[in-house]
C-alpha cells in the first residue's frame, strides 16, 4: 500500500464536511439563503427569519453574526449587508452564518419589540409553545445558535441615545476575551450577563459571545458601520477564518473599562449637553445643564469621576432620573481618548468608508 504524503493527509483532514443547519445540508464551498418560518401573525402573515450560510471548503469555526434582535436597531443590518459582499469569503475557513434581522416584526414596524411587547433579548432560550417572542427566541436559539461555535451580536443604543462604538462582553467566560480583543476597537466594557439574554444562554453552552454596540436606533451612522465591518473581519482573522492579507482592517489598541456609571437628570426640564460622545472628562467637568422651561431655575450636571463618555442622551426634554450620560472608567483615560481619535481618523480614511459614503449633494 502506497504511503500518503504528510501534507496530503493534512490537507484532506482540513477539508470541511457538509454543514447541517435548520434541516438543511450545505456542502463545502456552497452559499445558501433561506427563510426559517417562526410563526404566523393573526392575519396569517408569516413571520420569517432570513438566514444566509457561507460554508467554506476548509474546516474551521462556525461564526454567527446577527443583528436586529431589537427590530429598530439598524446599523447591524447594514454591517451584514456590506460584509457579505467581500470576495475573500470565497477563501473562508469554517462557516459564516448571517442573520441580518432576527426580529422581523420589529424591523417592519420600526419597533424594538415583538407584537407581545416583549424584549426578545430577555426571552432566551425561549419556549416552543409560548408567546411570539418566546417562539422566535426558541427557534432562533435551537435551530441557529446551538449550531455555532462563536457569536457576534450587533446592537445600537435605544431611541434618542447614541452609543460610542464599543464591545460589551463577559471577559471571564472562555473564548470571549480573545474575540473582544480581536475586534480591535478602543473601548471594551466588561459587562455582566443579563438573565435570559443571548449572551447568557449561549454562554451556558460554552459558545463565546461578544456584543457590538454603536450608534442610535432607527439611524444609520457611517463610522459605526465601517467600524463594525472591519471589527468582524478582524475577529474572523483572529479565529483563523480569513486569510491575513486579503482584507484590510483598521486596528486599534483596546482598553478594558474598569467600571461604568450613568449620570441622571437631577430635575425635570430642558437638557443641554456640553460634552460630546467619546470625550474624556475629569471629575467635576460640566456634562450639561438642565433648565426649567418656565423659570430661571437650572442645574449643572457634573462628572463624578475621570472617564470616557460612551453613551449620551439626544433628547433635550428630560424627566428627573432619566439617564443622560454613560461614562466608563479606565486605567489610562488619556490613552483611550487618543486611541478613539486615531481610530475615528483611520475609519474616515478607510476604503470602505469612501466607497459607501455618498455626499448629500450627489443625492437627487
N, C-alpha and C positions, 0 to 999 in steps of 0.2 A: 504494500500500500504506500502510495506516494505521500511523503510528509509535506504538510501545508506550511507555506512561508508564514512566519510570525506576524508580519504586517498584514497579510491577507486575512488571517484569523482575527486580528484586532479590528480590521475594517468590517468584517462580517458581523462581529459582535456589536459593533457600533450602529449597525443599521436598525432603523426603527421597525417596530411591529405595527400592525393595524391598531387604530385607536378607537375605543368604544365610548360613545357619549350619547346619552338620551335615546338609546335604542338604535343608534346609527353607527355604522362602521366606516371610518375614514382611513383610507390607505396612505402609506408613506408618500409624501410629495403631493398629496391631494389637498384641495382647498374647498370647503363646503359651507354654504349658507342655508339656514333653515329657520322656521318659526316653531317654537315649542309652545303648544297651546296650554294655557294655565286654567282659564275658566271662561265662562260667558257672563256678560252683563245681563240685566233684566230685559234688554232689547234683543237678546240673543247675539249681540255683537261679541265676537271672540276677543279675548284679552290674551295676546300672544307675547312670547319672549323671543326677540330676534337674536340669533346666535350665529357666529362665524367661527369656524375652526380651520386653522392653518397647521397642518401636520407635516413636520419636517421629515426628510429622508433619513436623518440620523437621530438616534435616541437622545433624550435629554429631559429636562424638567417640563412639566405641564403648567404653564402660566396663564391664569385667568386675569384679564383686565376688564373691569366692569365699571359702568357709570350709571347715573340717574336712578340709583336706589331711592333717592329723593327726586321726584319727577321734574322739579323746577330747577335742578342744578345742571346747567347746560355745557359748561366748559369741558367736562369729561366726554360728552358725546362727540364734540368736535375734535378732541385729542385722539380718540379712537379712529375717527374718520380719516385723519391725516396720517397716522402711523401705519394704517393698514395698506397704504399705497407704496411703502418702501420696497424697492427691488431686492434689498438684502434679505427680505423674508423668504426668498426662494432658497437661501442657504441656511435656513433655520435648523438648529439642532433642538429637538424636542417638539413641543406642541404649544401653540398660542391659541387660547380661547377668548374670543372677544364678545362681550355682551354690552353694546353701547347704551341700551335703555332697559334697565331692569323693571322699572315702574312705568309701564307704557300708559296706563290710565293717567297718572300724574303728569307725564310728559305732554300728553294731548291737551290736558286741561290746565297746564301751567301751574300745577299744584305740587306741593311737597308730598301729599298724602294719596292714599287709595280711597275708593268710594266709602269705606267704613271709617274714614278719618283717622286711620292708624298709621303710625310711623313704621314703615317697612323695616327699618334698621333697628327696631326693637321687637321684632317678631320671629327671629330665627331661633331654632331650626324650623319653625313653622308647624302647621297641623294640616294633615291631608283633608280633614273634614271641617276645618274651621272657617272663619270669615275669609273674605277675598285676600286680605293682607296675609293671613296665615297660610293660605293656599299658595300664593305667589312665593312666599318665603320657603315653604316646604318643597315645592317643585324645583325652584332655583337651587336650593341647598342640596337636595338629594340627587338631582339629575345632573347638575353642573359642578357645584362647589366640591362635592366629595370626590370628583374625578381629577381634581387638580392638586398640584404639589406646592404651588405658590400663588398668592393673590395680591394684585394692586387694585385698590378700590378708590375711585375718583369722586371727589366731592367739591362743593364750594361752601361758602358761608350761607346763612339763611337770607331771606329777603331783607333788603336795607342794611346788610352788613357786608363788609369786604375783608376777605382773608388774604394775608401775605402768603405767597407760596410756601408751603411747609409740609413736612411729613409728620404724621401722628402714628405712633407705634408703641407697642409694649415691648421695649427693648430687651427685657429679661426672657422673653419667650424664645425658644430655639429657632434659629434661622432668621429671626426678624431684624436683628441689628445689621446683619450683612446686607439685607435688602435696603434698609433705611439709609445706610451709609452709601450704598451703591447708587441710590437715586441722585446723589451728588448735587444737592442744593444746600444753601447756607443754614437753614433752620430745621431742626428736628425737635419735636416735642414728645418727650417720653410720657405717653398718655395711658392711663389705666384702662382696663377693659370694662365696657358697659354691658350690663345684663342683656342677654338676648340680641346682642349686636352681631353682625357678620364676623367682626374680628374675634369676639369671644368664642363663638360657636365653632368657627373654623379652627381656632387655636386649640380647642379641646381635641380636635382630630389630628393635631400635630402639623397643621398647614399654616405656615407663616404668612401673615397679612400685614401690609402697610397701607395707610390711607393718605392719599394726596389731597390736601385742602388748598384751594386757591380761587380767589375771585368772589363773585356775588351771584346769588340765584337770579335766574331769568336774564342774565347778561353774558355776552361773550367778550372776554378780555384777551388780547393777543399775547401779551407777555406770559401770563399764566398758562396759556395753551401751549405755546412753544416750549416753555419750561417743562410742562408735563410730558410732551412728546419726547424731548431729549432725556428726561429723567427715566422714563420707561425703557428707552433704548439702552441707557446706561445700566439699569438693573439687569436687562437681558444679557448684556455683555458680562456683567458680574457673575451671572448664573451659567455662563458658557453657551448661551443660546444663539448668539450672533457673532460673526467674525469681528475682530477688533478694529479693522481698518476700513470697513465698508461704510459706516455711518458716523458722521461727526457728532460728538457730544459736547455740551457746554458744561465743563466741570467746575465744581466749587468745593471748598473745604467745609464740610458740615460741622455744625456745632450743636450740641445737645442742651436744650433748656433744662436748667436745674429745677425750676418751678415756674408757674404762671398764675396770674390772678386777673379777675375782671374788676374794672373800676366803674362804679354805677352812679347814675344820676342821684344827687342828694335832694333834689326838689323837682317839681314839675316845671316845664317851661320850654323855652326855645334854646336849642343846643347849638353852640358854635365851636367846632373843633379847631384846635390851634396846632396840632401836631399831625404829621402825615403817617400813613401806613409804612412800616419799615424803619421809622425814625428811632434813633437812640435817645432815650430820656434819662434824666437823673432824678434822684429823689428830690421832690419839691418843684419839678418842672410843671408849668401850667399846661394841662392837657386840653382844656377847653373851658368855656363859660356857659352856664345855664342862666337864662334871664326870664323873669316873669313877664308875660306879654302885656299885662295891664298895670304894671307898676314899675318902679325903679329898682326893685329887688333883683339881685343876681348873686350867683355863687361861682367861685373859681374852683375848678376841679384840678387837683394836683396829683402827681405821681407819688406813690408811697415808697418806691424803691427804684434803683437803676435797672434799666431793661430795654427791650426792643418791642415796639408796638406791632403785634402780629394780627390784630383784628380791630376794625373800627366800625362804629355805627354810622350810617349815612343819612339817617332820618333826623331832621332838625327839631321835630316835635317829640318831646320825651315826657314820660311819666316818672315819678320818683321810683327809684330802684331799678330802672332799665339799664342793661349793660351797654356801656359806651366804648370802652377801650379794653382790649385784652393785651396784657403786657407780660412778656416772658423774661425770666432772669437767666443770665449766662455768666460763666466764669470770667470771660473776656468780652465784655459788651462792645467795646470799640472795634475789636477784630471782627465780630459778627456784622457790625454796621458796614465795615469796609468790604466784607465778602458779599453782602447784599448788593451794594452799589456796583461792585465789579461784575457780579453775576448778571444784574439787570443790563449793564452796558453790553456784555457779551451776547446776551439774548437778543438785544435790539440789532446787533450786527450779524446775527445768525442767518444763514442762507434760507432756512425755512421761514423765518420772520419776514424776510424780503420777498419771498415768493408769494406768501399768503396774504400779506398786508396790502390793501388797496386804498390809496388815498381818497378822501371824500370827494375831491374834485374830479375823480375819474368815474364816479358812480352817477349813472343817468337815471 
